[in-house]
Amino acid sequence: MEQAGVGADAELHRRLVYGDESALAEVYTAYGGLVRRVAVRVTRSAAAAEDVAQEVFAQLWSRPYAFDPRRGSLRTWLSLLAHRRAVDWVRSEARHRKDARADDSALHAIPEPGPGPDETVVDRERSLLLHSALAELPQPQREVVHLAYFAGRTYRQAAVELGIPEGTAKTRLRTALRTLAESLADPPDPTLERGA
């Protein structure tokens, strides 16, 4: 089953590289909701999540070669890209607010959308799987992942903090992400199966 997913991702990738618009439509239909959910969790804004989703799919369309189906699933790649874009949006918004001397409390006044029961269970399960997979990584890889994804550092900043060469930090991060992608083989998303 996992092999079929890899083959499907590789075929979609091939079609995207050749400019097949129907491939982009298929990817959007399958993963548009996931990308928006990831973005909403980070930005706390449905409008921002829509902007992030547009950026993610625009990047996939304009630079399809950035995704490598041999390194992980399209679902995981799109989720990571959505998370990065959403974090960028939050940072940009924070800078804008700071520059305008806006009241920081306005950011917290945006209501957090409440997840449905299915999404809550799936999120909790994924969180547990992620923490288990992270715990199984070797300590040097775990440190770089923590700094890059939980502390918001670039691999260069992580290298400085850990006192290691940049190339080593980049290799550890890449290896850790590949290991995590393999160990977190995508379980089916119940919301996609229902056509949501």
C-alpha positions as CSV (number, residue, x, y, z in Angstrom):
1,M,0.0,0.0,0.0
2,E,2.8,2.4,0.9
3,Q,4.5,1.5,-2.4
4,A,1.4,2.5,-4.3
5,G,1.5,5.9,-2.6
6,V,5.1,6.4,-3.7
7,G,4.2,5.4,-7.2
8,A,1.2,7.7,-7.3
9,D,3.3,10.6,-6.0
10,A,6.0,9.8,-8.6
11,E,3.4,9.8,-11.4
12,L,1.9,13.1,-10.1
13,H,5.3,14.6,-9.9
14,R,6.1,13.5,-13.5
15,R,2.9,15.1,-14.7
16,L,3.5,18.3,-12.8
17,V,7.0,18.6,-14.2
18,Y,5.5,18.3,-17.7
19,G,3.0,21.1,-16.9
20,D,-0.2,18.9,-16.6
21,E,-2.8,21.2,-15.0
22,S,-5.1,18.3,-14.2
23,A,-2.3,16.9,-12.0
24,L,-2.2,20.1,-10.0
25,A,-6.0,20.0,-9.7
26,E,-5.8,16.4,-8.4
27,V,-3.1,17.4,-5.8
28,Y,-5.2,20.4,-4.7
29,T,-8.4,18.2,-4.4
30,A,-6.5,15.6,-2.3
31,Y,-4.4,17.9,-0.1
32,G,-5.9,21.4,-0.2
33,G,-7.8,20.9,3.0
34,L,-4.8,19.5,4.8
35,V,-2.6,22.5,3.7
36,R,-5.3,25.0,4.9
37,R,-5.6,23.1,8.3
38,V,-1.9,23.2,8.9
39,A,-1.8,26.9,8.0
40,V,-4.8,27.8,10.2
41,R,-3.2,26.1,13.2
42,V,-0.1,28.3,12.8
43,T,-1.6,31.6,11.6
44,R,-5.0,31.4,13.5
45,S,-6.5,33.1,10.5
46,A,-8.6,31.5,7.8
47,A,-7.8,34.3,5.3
48,A,-4.1,33.9,6.0
49,A,-4.4,30.1,5.6
50,E,-6.0,30.6,2.1
51,D,-3.1,32.9,1.2
52,V,-0.6,30.3,2.4
53,A,-2.4,27.5,0.5
54,Q,-2.2,29.6,-2.7
55,E,1.5,30.1,-2.1
56,V,2.1,26.4,-1.5
57,F,0.3,25.2,-4.6
58,A,1.8,28.1,-6.7
59,Q,5.2,26.9,-5.6
60,L,4.4,23.3,-6.5
61,W,3.2,24.4,-9.9
62,S,6.1,26.7,-10.6
63,R,8.8,24.6,-9.1
64,P,7.6,20.9,-9.2
65,Y,11.2,19.7,-9.1
66,A,11.5,21.0,-5.5
67,F,9.5,17.9,-4.5
68,D,11.4,14.6,-4.7
69,P,9.0,11.6,-4.4
70,R,12.0,9.4,-3.4
71,R,12.6,11.4,-0.2
72,G,9.1,11.3,1.2
73,S,5.4,11.6,0.4
74,L,3.8,14.5,-1.3
75,R,1.5,14.8,1.7
76,T,4.4,15.3,4.1
77,W,6.2,17.7,1.7
78,L,3.1,19.8,1.3
79,S,2.5,19.8,5.1
80,L,6.1,21.0,5.8
81,L,5.9,23.6,3.1
82,A,2.6,24.9,4.5
83,H,4.0,25.0,8.0
84,R,7.1,27.0,6.8
85,R,5.0,29.4,4.8
86,A,2.6,29.9,7.7
87,V,5.5,30.6,10.1
88,D,6.9,33.1,7.6
89,W,3.4,34.8,7.5
90,V,3.3,35.0,11.4
91,R,6.8,36.4,11.5
92,S,6.0,39.0,8.8
93,E,2.8,39.9,10.6
94,A,4.6,40.3,13.9
95,R,7.2,42.5,12.3
96,H,4.5,44.6,10.6
97,R,2.7,45.0,13.9
98,K,5.9,45.9,15.8
99,D,6.8,48.4,13.1
100,A,3.3,50.0,13.3
101,R,3.5,49.8,17.2
102,A,0.2,47.9,17.1
103,D,-1.0,46.4,20.3
104,D,0.2,42.8,20.6
105,S,-3.0,41.7,22.3
106,A,-4.9,42.1,19.0
107,L,-3.1,39.1,17.8
108,H,-4.4,37.0,20.7
109,A,-7.9,38.3,20.1
110,I,-8.3,36.2,17.0
111,P,-10.5,33.3,18.0
112,E,-8.9,29.9,17.5
113,P,-11.1,27.7,15.3
114,G,-12.2,24.6,17.2
115,P,-11.3,21.3,15.6
116,G,-13.9,18.6,15.1
117,P,-13.8,15.4,17.1
118,D,-12.3,13.4,14.2
119,E,-9.6,16.0,13.7
120,T,-8.8,16.2,17.4
121,V,-8.3,12.4,17.6
122,V,-6.2,12.3,14.4
123,D,-4.1,15.3,15.6
124,R,-3.5,13.7,19.0
125,E,-2.5,10.4,17.3
126,R,-0.2,12.1,14.9
127,S,1.4,14.1,17.7
128,L,2.1,10.9,19.7
129,L,3.5,9.2,16.6
130,L,5.7,12.3,15.9
131,H,7.0,12.4,19.5
132,S,7.7,8.7,19.5
133,A,9.5,9.0,16.1
134,L,11.5,12.0,17.4
135,A,12.5,10.1,20.5
136,E,14.0,7.3,18.4
137,L,16.3,9.6,16.5
138,P,19.9,9.7,17.5
139,Q,20.6,12.6,19.9
140,P,22.6,14.7,17.4
141,Q,19.8,14.6,14.8
142,R,17.1,15.2,17.5
143,E,19.0,18.4,18.6
144,V,19.1,19.8,15.1
145,V,15.4,19.0,14.4
146,H,14.4,20.6,17.7
147,L,16.3,23.8,16.9
148,A,15.1,24.0,13.3
149,Y,11.4,23.1,13.8
150,F,10.6,23.9,17.4
151,A,12.9,26.8,18.1
152,G,12.6,28.3,14.6
153,R,16.4,28.3,13.8
154,T,17.9,27.8,10.3
155,Y,20.3,25.0,9.9
156,R,23.1,27.6,9.9
157,Q,21.9,29.0,13.3
158,A,21.6,25.5,14.6
159,A,25.2,24.8,13.6
160,V,26.4,27.8,15.5
161,E,24.4,26.9,18.6
162,L,25.6,23.3,18.5
163,G,29.2,24.3,17.6
164,I,29.3,22.0,14.5
165,P,30.0,22.7,10.8
166,E,27.0,24.0,8.7
167,G,27.3,21.0,6.4
168,T,27.0,18.6,9.4
169,A,23.9,20.4,10.7
170,K,22.4,20.3,7.2
171,T,23.2,16.6,6.8
172,R,21.8,15.7,10.2
173,L,18.6,17.6,9.6
174,R,18.1,16.0,6.1
175,T,18.8,12.6,7.5
176,A,16.4,13.1,10.4
177,L,13.6,14.4,8.2
178,R,14.0,11.4,5.9
179,T,13.9,9.0,8.8
180,L,10.9,10.7,10.3
181,A,9.1,10.7,6.9
182,E,9.7,6.9,6.6
183,S,8.7,6.1,10.2
184,L,5.6,8.3,9.9
185,A,4.2,6.5,6.8
186,D,1.0,8.4,6.1
187,P,-2.1,6.7,7.6
188,P,-5.2,7.5,5.5
189,D,-6.8,10.8,6.4
190,P,-10.5,10.1,7.4
191,T,-11.6,13.6,6.3
192,L,-10.2,12.9,2.8
193,E,-12.0,9.5,2.6
194,R,-15.3,11.2,3.3
195,G,-14.6,13.7,0.6
196,A,-14.3,16.7,3.0
